[in-house]
Amino acid sequence: MANTKTAATTAPVLDEAAELRRLLLEAPIAELAENQGISIDEAVRLRVEQSVAAATAPQVSVRPIEPQGKLIGFASVNFGGVVVDDFKVVNGKNGVFLGAPSKPDPTTRSGYRSTARVTDRGLQEQLDAAAVEAYGAAVDKLIARAEAVRPAPIREQMVKAAEAAAKENAGRSASAKGKEVRDGR
């Protein structure tokens, strides 16, 4: 009962958020202004602010791998049309974060050189949060796919086969059952 109440209370919130997003990014300006009770100029300013915020928010896609030490995957980050590949998804002592992509360079002390750097701390935190969410979604998708292709245990297969055989036998007439007994001598 509690689950249905939770689902019922979250559905309108999601609908309201979707409607607000539609108004801010897709609906005609006049409809946005009328709905929000603001002037056309304010609606245009609001639309521009929301469009810029949506365009500048980086999108992260993660490819989980078999863990190799602290490395748990690789990510691609899309910054409004510019895609940077091969960020490392690392499970450190303070949680999951994105490590900068690098390539081998024998002239450096570590043997690697970064090919991209994130210099803004706020942007790095935003990327890390997006990476955690994308990694969780990718792992959930892999688990669901594995569950879908996993064969049923033998005991479960035997029970289903016995049920199918019982149904088939129940559908036969009594004379057909007797004939099989005579033919089996």
Beta strands, then each sheet from edge to edge (+ up, - down):
strand 1: 59-68
strand 2: 71-79
strand 3: 82-92
strand 4: 95-99
strand 5: 102-104
strand 6: 112-114
sheet 1: 1+ 2- 3+ 4-
sheet 2: 5+ 6-
end
